[in-house]
Amino acid sequence: MIINTRPLLFEPAMQLKLFGHDVVTAPTLTPRPVPWPVSALDGIDALVVTSQVAVKCLEQFPVSRDLPVFAVGPSTAAASLEAGFNEVTNGGGTAEKLLHTIDTAAFKRGLYLSARQVSRDLAHDRPSRIKRQIIYDMTPAQSLPDLVINMITSGQRVVVPFYSPRAFQVFESLIAHHGLGAHISQATAIAIHHRIFEAQTLSWGQIHVAAAPDGEGMIEALKTAA
């Protein structure tokens, strides 16, 4: 059984790619758009996005669909095309590859549309090319669904993927909140990169890091673990 801790936005794609595996969605973080000034687009000739959530939040703002979009990977690129953007570049699946793509791109000034808290600030990496604009918050869950609690306490094999250090920290805090620390020793945690486990506080049965730090790497790790 796989517990998907990402927002519901990602559930259809995960269900499709993990066909044959049971997936229960229990988001640890829920996106909430925040107001941002249209003036942030002044002097901008490209957009940079590292999340499908960011693309979804753009639907509520008057952003020209003629601006080229540089997306972190195939899923975010597909979401950008679906949102009506005419020119979309797939950055290759990781932040590092996206930055290399940006280094050879022709735009002068890109706007990085992000959550308030990010594991890596691309504007910090490329300050002369990229400006960051916060367009959404990720609100932490206050509890776990009863279904997830029952899964964890039942002793069945449970695999939980994590895509950010904050999501992992929130999930562990919820496990502690519900008094499930002893039961998590039978579960497996999978991270998209090793930094996610740096603040680990609980004794998981197993922890694994995806061989490739991208969506496909996570899917393969989940299939193997589940």
BABA-370946 format. One record per residue: residue number from 1; x, y, z of N, C-alpha, C in turn; residue in one letter. Coordinates in Angstrom, 3 decimals, decimal comma. Atoms other than C-alpha are relative to their C-alpha. Layout:
<sites>
NUM_X_Y_Z_X_Y_Z_X_Y_Z_A .
...
</sites>
This chain:
<sites>
1_0,843_-1,185_0,000_0,000_0,000_0,000_0,884_1,243_0,000_M .
2_-0,781_-1,236_0,107_1,339_3,427_-0,990_-0,827_1,166_0,524_I .
3_0,646_-1,209_-0,492_0,441_6,588_0,912_0,588_1,180_-0,757_I .
4_-0,445_-1,150_0,776_0,679_9,530_-1,477_-0,155_1,256_0,844_N .
5_0,051_-1,165_-0,882_1,580_12,596_0,609_-0,059_1,316_-0,765_T .
6_0,073_-1,230_0,792_1,411_15,073_-2,265_-1,447_0,455_-0,155_R .
7_1,374_-0,498_0,180_-1,617_17,274_-3,050_-0,794_-0,848_-0,981_P .
8_0,896_0,785_0,855_-4,626_15,730_-4,806_0,262_0,227_-1,470_L .
9_-0,330_-0,320_1,386_-3,464_17,434_-8,003_0,820_-1,089_-0,663_L .
10_-0,911_0,990_0,554_-0,890_14,682_-8,443_-0,586_-1,411_-0,035_F .
11_0,516_1,352_-0,161_-3,138_11,708_-7,712_-0,265_-0,731_-1,317_E .
12_0,271_0,741_1,237_-4,348_10,854_-11,261_1,251_-0,529_-0,676_P .
13_-1,237_0,433_0,647_-0,822_10,728_-12,656_0,660_-1,129_0,780_A .
14_-0,616_1,041_-0,823_0,450_8,655_-9,735_-0,766_-1,312_-0,131_M .
15_0,822_1,208_0,136_-2,461_6,220_-9,981_0,276_-0,690_-1,327_Q .
16_-0,233_0,566_1,319_-1,812_5,757_-13,691_1,359_-0,687_-0,073_L .
17_-1,355_0,541_0,101_1,934_5,197_-13,363_0,240_-1,171_0,944_K .
18_-0,146_1,100_-0,962_1,518_2,841_-10,401_-1,153_-0,986_-0,148_L .
19_1,118_0,902_0,269_-1,219_0,792_-12,036_0,282_-1,381_0,589_F .
20_-0,159_1,305_-0,632_-1,746_-2,403_-10,068_0,394_0,107_1,464_G .
21_-0,341_-0,221_-1,411_-0,651_-0,867_-6,749_-1,079_0,864_0,642_H .
22_0,985_-0,805_-0,726_-3,059_0,503_-4,150_0,639_1,296_0,485_D .
23_-0,509_-1,310_-0,399_-2,541_4,244_-3,615_-1,083_0,751_0,765_V .
24_0,904_-0,822_-0,808_-4,206_6,259_-0,841_0,635_1,374_0,140_V .
25_-0,537_-1,357_-0,069_-3,783_10,037_-0,949_-0,360_0,668_1,313_T .
26_0,165_-0,723_-1,261_-3,278_11,910_2,316_1,023_1,133_0,017_A .
27_-0,977_-1,091_0,126_-1,598_15,256_1,553_0,473_0,528_1,357_P .
28_-0,539_-0,624_-1,206_0,706_16,562_4,264_0,006_1,521_-0,142_T .
29_-0,019_-1,432_0,282_0,744_19,995_2,597_-1,032_0,302_-1,078_L .
30_1,030_-0,381_0,956_-2,112_21,722_0,768_0,300_1,397_-0,539_T .
31_-0,331_-1,310_0,568_-1,457_24,602_-1,671_-1,108_1,027_0,188_P .
32_0,936_-1,115_-0,113_-3,087_27,986_-1,129_0,593_1,191_-0,745_R .
33_-0,527_-1,159_0,743_-2,598_30,756_-3,728_0,039_1,247_0,881_P .
34_-0,093_-1,273_-0,711_-1,454_34,108_-2,345_0,070_1,126_-1,030_V .
35_-0,036_-1,128_0,941_-1,856_37,540_-3,974_1,443_0,415_-0,305_P .
36_-1,307_-0,541_0,365_1,110_38,899_-5,871_-0,191_1,068_-1,067_W .
37_0,206_-1,150_0,893_1,590_42,122_-7,856_0,296_-0,324_-1,456_P .
38_-0,228_0,171_1,436_1,247_42,107_-11,623_1,297_0,692_-0,412_V .
39_-1,241_-0,724_0,307_4,189_44,540_-11,582_1,230_-0,900_0,091_S .
40_-1,119_0,950_-0,071_6,383_41,519_-10,784_0,412_-0,469_-1,386_A .
41_-0,277_0,436_1,374_6,157_40,742_-14,506_0,723_1,065_-0,826_L .
42_-0,685_-1,067_0,736_7,724_44,077_-15,519_1,438_-0,406_-0,316_D .
43_-1,356_0,344_0,421_10,879_43,435_-17,507_0,266_-1,483_-0,100_G .
44_-0,142_1,461_0,040_10,250_39,673_-17,489_-0,313_-0,515_-1,407_I .
45_0,262_0,571_1,319_10,554_37,731_-20,732_-0,021_-1,530_0,014_D .
46_0,139_1,458_-0,114_10,298_34,147_-19,406_-0,490_-0,330_1,411_A .
47_0,451_0,498_-1,296_8,713_32,156_-16,577_0,739_-1,287_0,324_L .
48_-0,662_1,221_-0,464_10,383_29,425_-14,501_-0,902_-0,642_1,046_V .
49_0,869_0,702_-0,947_8,279_26,802_-12,701_0,602_-1,359_0,345_V .
50_-0,536_1,286_-0,449_9,329_23,799_-10,641_-1,084_-0,872_0,614_T .
51_1,098_0,772_-0,579_5,886_22,532_-9,646_-1,264_0,170_-0,822_S .
52_1,309_-0,083_0,626_2,547_21,696_-11,202_-0,930_0,901_0,801_Q .
53_0,814_-0,869_-0,843_1,026_23,546_-8,251_0,163_1,453_-0,432_V .
54_-0,248_-1,371_0,441_2,670_26,782_-9,416_-0,767_0,295_-1,286_A .
55_0,723_-0,176_1,265_1,178_26,305_-12,886_-1,497_0,129_0,269_V .
56_1,423_-0,044_-0,344_-2,252_25,640_-11,379_-0,366_1,358_0,596_K .
57_0,270_-1,289_-0,631_-2,019_28,823_-9,315_0,013_1,147_-1,010_C .
58_-0,066_-1,043_1,027_-1,228_30,841_-12,441_-1,343_0,241_-0,668_L .
59_1,300_-0,140_0,642_-4,759_30,230_-13,684_-0,783_1,184_0,554_E .
60_0,735_-1,072_-0,652_-5,938_32,914_-11,263_0,609_1,386_-0,237_Q .
61_-0,667_-1,277_0,217_-3,581_35,632_-12,513_0,129_0,293_-1,496_F .
62_-0,068_-0,378_1,415_-3,415_37,592_-15,808_1,422_-0,052_-0,548_P .
63_-1,348_0,195_0,525_-0,164_36,148_-17,101_-0,101_-0,362_-1,478_V .
64_0,036_0,260_1,436_0,457_36,225_-20,858_0,439_-1,421_-0,312_S .
65_-0,349_1,370_0,410_0,434_32,749_-22,364_1,052_-0,011_-1,102_R .
66_-1,057_-0,083_1,005_2,957_33,998_-24,918_1,391_0,006_0,626_D .
67_-1,302_0,058_-0,669_5,716_34,116_-22,304_0,540_-1,430_-0,052_L .
68_-0,567_1,352_-0,030_8,074_31,151_-22,709_0,110_-0,503_1,430_P .
69_-0,046_0,628_-1,326_7,997_28,724_-19,779_1,120_-1,028_0,033_V .
70_-1,040_0,995_-0,238_10,957_26,759_-18,467_-0,425_-0,817_1,209_F .
71_0,552_0,872_-1,030_9,630_23,825_-16,471_1,039_-1,018_0,449_A .
72_-1,022_0,879_-0,560_11,604_21,522_-14,185_0,016_-1,378_-0,656_V .
73_0,050_1,345_0,570_10,421_18,281_-15,818_-1,221_-0,209_-0,867_G .
74_1,084_0,278_0,955_7,923_16,568_-18,131_-1,397_0,245_0,548_P .
75_1,342_-0,189_-0,552_4,927_16,668_-15,779_-0,346_1,481_0,123_S .
76_0,227_-1,441_-0,123_5,309_20,377_-15,060_-0,096_0,645_-1,379_T .
77_0,082_-0,507_1,374_5,915_21,033_-18,755_-1,366_-0,310_-0,604_A .
78_1,315_0,381_0,514_2,739_19,121_-19,662_-1,097_0,857_0,620_A .
79_0,982_-0,851_-0,671_0,775_21,105_-17,067_0,023_1,414_-0,564_A .
80_-0,126_-1,342_0,572_2,103_24,351_-18,576_-0,666_0,070_-1,371_S .
81_0,659_0,047_1,307_0,967_23,349_-22,057_-1,511_-0,074_0,161_L .
82_1,431_0,138_-0,254_-2,423_22,339_-20,681_-0,601_1,322_0,472_E .
83_0,459_-1,299_-0,493_-2,670_25,768_-19,022_-0,032_1,058_-1,099_A .
84_0,106_-0,903_1,137_-2,352_27,372_-22,455_1,257_0,731_-0,396_G .
85_-1,238_-0,657_0,386_1,279_28,452_-22,602_0,487_-0,580_-1,328_F .
86_-0,310_0,393_1,378_2,525_28,363_-26,174_1,407_-0,562_-0,172_N .
87_-1,399_0,424_0,142_6,263_27,836_-25,688_0,500_-0,538_1,333_E .
88_-0,377_0,634_-1,263_7,311_25,367_-23,009_1,237_-0,862_-0,208_V .
89_-1,235_0,790_0,061_10,761_23,884_-22,396_0,073_-0,916_1,214_T .
90_-0,187_0,981_-1,063_11,227_20,701_-20,370_1,451_0,075_0,457_N .
91_-1,351_-0,196_-0,509_14,225_21,326_-18,116_0,794_-1,263_0,271_G .
92_-0,759_1,234_-0,143_15,151_17,653_-17,805_-0,292_-0,815_1,233_G .
93_0,424_0,830_-1,128_13,635_16,532_-14,514_0,582_0,355_1,350_G .
94_-0,593_-0,405_-1,275_15,868_18,089_-11,841_0,309_1,495_-0,036_T .
95_-0,324_-1,422_-0,082_16,649_21,601_-10,615_1,349_0,288_-0,657_A .
96_-1,334_-0,203_0,581_20,276_21,181_-11,668_-0,060_0,006_-1,523_E .
97_0,134_0,041_1,459_19,342_20,208_-15,226_-0,755_1,221_-0,513_K .
98_0,753_-1,184_0,390_16,826_23,050_-15,377_0,915_1,224_-0,037_L .
99_-0,928_-1,130_-0,022_19,532_25,540_-14,400_0,947_-0,032_-1,200_L .
100_-0,875_0,120_1,180_21,812_24,211_-17,165_-0,767_0,394_-1,260_H .
101_0,829_-0,394_1,138_18,940_24,623_-19,626_-0,157_1,510_-0,053_T .
102_0,155_-1,458_-0,083_18,403_28,192_-18,448_1,286_0,706_-0,417_I .
103_-1,282_-0,618_0,332_22,122_28,944_-18,856_0,197_0,178_-1,506_D .
104_-0,166_-0,085_1,460_21,859_28,340_-22,612_-1,218_0,622_-0,687_T .
105_1,213_-0,598_0,566_18,447_29,977_-23,076_0,241_1,464_-0,350_A .
106_-0,216_-1,348_0,536_18,044_33,319_-24,848_-0,679_1,100_0,810_A .
107_0,718_-1,059_-0,707_15,796_35,141_-22,374_0,954_0,814_0,882_F .
108_-0,829_-0,896_-0,802_17,136_38,073_-20,360_-0,305_-0,087_1,498_K .
109_0,386_-0,017_-1,408_15,152_37,972_-17,122_-1,197_-0,912_0,223_R .
110_1,072_0,952_-0,262_13,059_35,058_-15,845_-0,607_0,207_1,373_G .
111_0,696_-0,096_-1,279_10,454_35,070_-13,078_-0,269_-1,412_0,511_L .
112_0,169_1,315_-0,619_10,628_32,008_-10,821_-1,217_0,062_0,907_Y .
113_1,265_0,000_-0,731_7,094_31,364_-9,554_0,005_-1,177_0,960_L .
114_-0,287_1,059_-0,968_7,351_29,408_-6,324_-0,915_0,044_1,209_S .
115_0,620_0,021_-1,326_5,956_28,407_-2,965_0,809_0,908_0,932_A .
116_-0,718_-0,845_-0,957_6,901_30,483_0,076_1,254_-0,706_0,516_R .
117_-1,140_0,774_-0,466_9,178_27,696_1,290_0,436_-0,959_-1,096_Q .
118_-0,534_0,873_1,047_11,401_25,931_-1,231_1,267_-0,670_0,512_V .
119_-1,226_0,702_-0,408_14,148_23,373_-0,823_1,215_0,555_-0,736_S .
120_-1,097_-0,613_0,749_16,201_25,195_-3,467_-0,532_1,236_-0,709_R .
121_0,426_-1,265_0,613_15,876_28,820_-4,571_0,820_0,232_-1,266_D .
122_-0,706_-0,167_1,272_16,768_29,061_-8,263_0,466_1,435_-0,204_L .
123_-0,422_-1,398_0,111_16,937_32,852_-7,990_1,316_0,236_0,737_A .
124_-1,269_-0,092_-0,727_19,737_32,425_-5,462_1,135_-0,597_-0,823_H .
125_-1,019_0,638_0,840_21,560_30,142_-7,903_0,377_0,855_-1,201_D .
126_-0,238_-0,805_1,202_21,202_32,524_-10,857_-0,588_1,403_0,200_R .
127_0,583_-1,301_-0,332_20,583_36,013_-9,398_-0,039_0,993_-1,159_P .
128_-0,023_-0,940_1,123_21,471_37,821_-12,617_-1,027_-0,347_-1,082_S .
129_0,951_0,438_1,032_18,969_35,815_-14,700_-1,403_-0,212_0,530_R .
130_1,298_0,434_-0,540_16,145_34,873_-12,329_-0,391_0,830_1,226_I .
131_0,604_-0,647_-1,163_13,897_36,778_-9,938_-1,092_-0,915_0,535_K .
132_0,990_0,894_-0,596_11,717_34,867_-7,490_-1,259_0,759_0,426_R .
133_1,268_-0,551_-0,455_8,038_35,572_-6,872_-0,819_-1,097_0,667_Q .
134_0,829_0,964_-0,733_6,026_33,712_-4,212_-1,444_0,145_-0,456_I .
135_1,392_-0,070_0,447_2,578_32,812_-5,542_-0,915_-0,964_0,762_I .
136_0,850_0,865_-0,814_1,387_30,164_-3,069_0,716_-0,453_1,268_Y .
137_-0,471_0,605_-1,247_1,761_28,761_0,419_-0,362_-1,477_-0,006_D .
138_0,370_1,388_-0,234_1,749_25,120_1,423_-0,381_-0,124_1,474_M .
139_0,505_0,064_-1,364_-0,426_24,712_4,516_0,091_-1,427_0,533_T .
140_-0,167_1,360_-0,529_0,475_21,714_6,721_-1,304_-0,584_0,532_P .
141_1,170_0,711_-0,529_-2,173_19,124_7,582_0,080_-0,046_1,520_A .
142_0,064_0,037_-1,450_-3,325_18,993_11,193_-0,179_-1,417_0,551_Q .
143_0,197_1,383_-0,446_-4,063_15,256_11,317_0,054_-0,921_-1,203_S .
144_0,032_1,022_1,043_-3,942_12,033_9,338_-1,414_-0,568_-0,107_L .
145_1,314_0,638_0,141_-7,113_10,456_7,880_-0,050_-1,325_0,756_P .
146_0,165_1,267_-0,724_-8,509_7,506_9,822_0,461_-1,185_-0,838_D .
147_-0,409_1,104_0,873_-7,881_5,283_6,800_1,505_-0,214_0,063_L .
148_-1,460_0,094_-0,041_-4,156_6,066_6,884_0,458_-0,515_1,369_V .
149_-0,347_0,479_-1,347_-3,973_5,560_10,667_-0,233_-1,505_0,104_I .
150_0,307_1,433_-0,043_-5,646_2,154_10,291_0,991_-0,811_-0,821_N .
151_-0,992_0,693_0,828_-3,249_1,194_7,503_1,304_-0,171_0,757_M .
152_-1,281_0,029_-0,692_-0,222_2,066_9,601_-0,037_-0,928_1,208_I .
153_0,088_0,831_-1,213_-1,469_0,265_12,721_-0,357_-1,454_-0,307_T .
154_0,442_1,356_0,333_-2,685_-2,832_10,845_1,156_-0,961_-0,225_S .
155_-1,153_0,862_0,240_0,812_-4,100_10,182_0,225_-0,323_-1,459_G .
156_-0,208_0,269_1,420_0,362_-4,210_6,404_1,170_0,819_-0,521_Q .
157_-1,155_-0,677_0,592_3,225_-3,150_4,165_-0,415_1,375_-0,511_R .
158_0,322_-1,376_0,372_3,141_0,641_3,802_1,260_0,689_-0,525_V .
159_-1,106_-0,744_0,610_5,368_2,737_1,527_-0,443_1,449_-0,157_V .
160_0,363_-1,420_0,038_5,412_6,538_1,755_1,075_0,786_-0,759_V .
161_-0,964_-0,809_0,743_7,102_8,762_-0,877_0,022_1,440_0,487_P .
162_-0,143_-1,396_-0,421_8,438_12,228_-0,028_0,798_0,772_-1,043_F .
163_-0,608_-0,826_1,041_9,339_15,023_-2,430_0,638_1,273_0,540_Y .
164_-0,616_-1,189_-0,587_10,444_17,731_-0,002_0,288_-0,255_1,474_S .
165_-0,293_0,150_-1,428_12,067_17,985_3,444_-1,180_0,432_0,872_P .
166_1,112_-0,480_-0,829_9,078_19,949_4,750_-1,130_-1,025_0,066_R .
167_1,052_1,016_-0,002_6,558_17,280_3,680_0,373_-1,155_0,922_A .
168_-0,467_1,086_-0,866_8,663_14,650_5,450_-0,111_0,398_1,470_F .
169_0,063_-0,467_-1,381_8,892_16,740_8,619_-1,442_0,070_0,502_Q .
170_1,406_-0,079_-0,400_5,132_17,357_8,658_-0,559_-1,399_0,233_V .
171_0,510_1,369_-0,159_4,385_13,651_8,155_0,502_-0,618_1,295_F .
172_-0,536_0,553_-1,243_6,703_12,643_10,987_-0,665_0,641_1,222_E .
173_0,659_-0,662_-1,133_5,103_15,247_13,266_-1,418_-0,522_0,185_S .
174_1,349_0,560_-0,094_1,651_13,833_12,436_0,032_-1,423_0,570_L .
175_-0,167_1,345_-0,564_2,860_10,309_13,187_0,170_0,090_1,515_I .
176_-0,213_-0,196_-1,440_4,072_11,537_16,586_-1,280_0,492_0,667_A .
177_1,239_-0,551_-0,543_0,845_13,476_17,142_-1,032_-1,094_0,274_H .
178_0,971_1,088_-0,154_-1,227_10,311_16,671_0,555_-1,177_0,812_H .
179_-0,591_1,071_-0,801_1,148_8,181_18,780_0,307_-1,248_-0,796_G .
180_-0,236_1,143_0,900_2,135_5,983_15,844_1,485_-0,296_-0,185_L .
181_-1,441_0,171_0,176_5,897_6,104_16,314_0,455_-1,448_-0,037_G .
182_-0,405_1,410_-0,034_6,174_2,412_17,160_-0,407_-0,730_-1,270_A .
183_0,504_0,678_1,204_4,146_1,391_14,105_0,772_0,391_-1,259_H .
184_-0,700_-0,450_1,203_6,203_3,434_11,634_1,267_-0,819_-0,234_I .
185_-1,180_0,854_0,161_9,064_1,005_12,256_-0,258_-1,133_-0,976_S .
186_0,332_1,032_0,984_7,221_-1,330_9,874_-0,213_0,585_-1,392_Q .
187_0,269_-0,674_1,273_6,894_1,256_7,079_1,297_0,374_-0,711_A .
188_-1,142_-0,392_0,825_9,200_2,299_4,247_-0,189_1,422_-0,502_T .
189_0,014_-1,364_0,524_10,020_5,907_3,379_0,922_0,086_-1,208_A .
190_-0,799_-0,186_1,206_11,268_6,855_-0,077_0,118_1,490_-0,278_I .
191_-0,234_-1,426_0,229_12,833_10,257_-0,812_0,537_0,238_-1,400_A .
192_-0,476_-0,342_1,337_13,484_11,989_-4,103_1,471_0,426_0,034_I .
193_-1,427_-0,291_-0,167_16,854_13,171_-2,726_0,373_-0,166_1,479_H .
194_-0,458_0,373_-1,347_18,960_12,432_0,355_-0,229_1,092_1,034_H .
195_0,166_-1,091_-0,961_18,473_15,892_1,927_-1,303_-0,126_0,794_R .
196_1,297_0,144_-0,668_14,908_14,920_2,837_0,147_-0,691_1,348_I .
197_-0,152_0,768_-1,231_16,125_12,523_5,527_0,944_0,640_1,020_F .
198_-0,981_-0,606_-0,904_18,577_14,955_7,157_-0,597_0,337_1,366_E .
199_0,641_-0,360_-1,274_16,026_15,946_9,828_-0,866_-1,141_0,537_A .
200_0,785_1,169_-0,423_14,708_12,402_10,414_-0,030_-0,124_1,521_Q .
201_0,148_0,135_-1,451_13,330_11,908_13,945_-0,547_-1,360_0,422_T .
202_0,620_1,274_-0,335_11,546_8,527_13,773_0,797_-1,170_-0,559_L .
203_-0,697_1,215_0,438_12,809_4,972_13,346_-0,881_-0,739_-0,999_S .
204_0,740_0,670_1,063_11,404_3,822_10,005_0,544_-1,414_-0,189_W .
205_-0,465_1,347_0,305_11,575_0,183_8,985_1,098_0,030_-1,039_G .
206_-0,986_-0,157_1,060_13,417_1,139_5,806_-0,100_1,411_-0,549_Q .
207_0,001_-1,263_0,731_14,440_4,339_4,079_0,834_-0,184_-1,262_I .
208_-0,698_0,101_1,278_15,474_4,624_0,446_-0,012_1,359_-0,696_H .
209_-0,059_-1,198_0,828_16,539_7,416_-1,883_-0,089_-0,443_-1,454_V .
210_0,174_0,362_1,405_15,423_7,259_-5,513_1,324_0,076_-0,748_A .
211_-1,249_0,044_0,763_18,216_6,365_-7,936_0,181_1,260_-0,840_A .
212_-0,036_-1,253_0,767_17,318_9,407_-10,063_-0,917_1,000_0,699_A .
213_0,795_-0,969_-0,757_16,061_12,622_-8,382_-1,075_0,682_-0,847_P .
214_1,092_-0,547_0,809_13,021_13,037_-10,594_-1,228_-0,883_0,138_D .
215_1,250_0,726_-0,122_9,463_11,806_-11,016_0,105_-1,457_-0,392_G .
216_-0,136_1,385_0,452_10,381_8,688_-12,960_0,842_-0,822_0,970_E .
217_-0,817_0,700_-0,991_13,059_7,804_-10,419_-0,822_-0,397_1,213_G .
218_0,870_0,295_-1,138_10,461_7,989_-7,666_-0,985_-1,121_-0,326_M .
219_0,938_1,041_0,401_7,972_5,863_-9,580_0,674_-1,378_0,022_I .
220_-0,727_1,267_0,015_10,589_3,157_-10,100_0,306_-0,463_1,426_E .
221_-0,285_0,358_-1,386_11,576_3,269_-6,419_-1,258_-0,501_0,701_A .
222_1,266_0,419_-0,605_7,913_2,973_-5,400_-0,406_-1,394_-0,479_L .
223_0,352_1,319_0,540_7,297_0,017_-7,696_0,852_-1,090_0,645_K .
224_-0,908_0,985_-0,604_10,328_-1,773_-6,253_-0,371_-0,251_1,464_T .
225_0,276_0,123_-1,434_9,410_-1,067_-2,618_-1,355_-0,586_0,280_A .
226_1,361_0,454_-0,245_5,708_-1,783_-2,951_-0,200_-1,442_-0,436_A .
</sites>
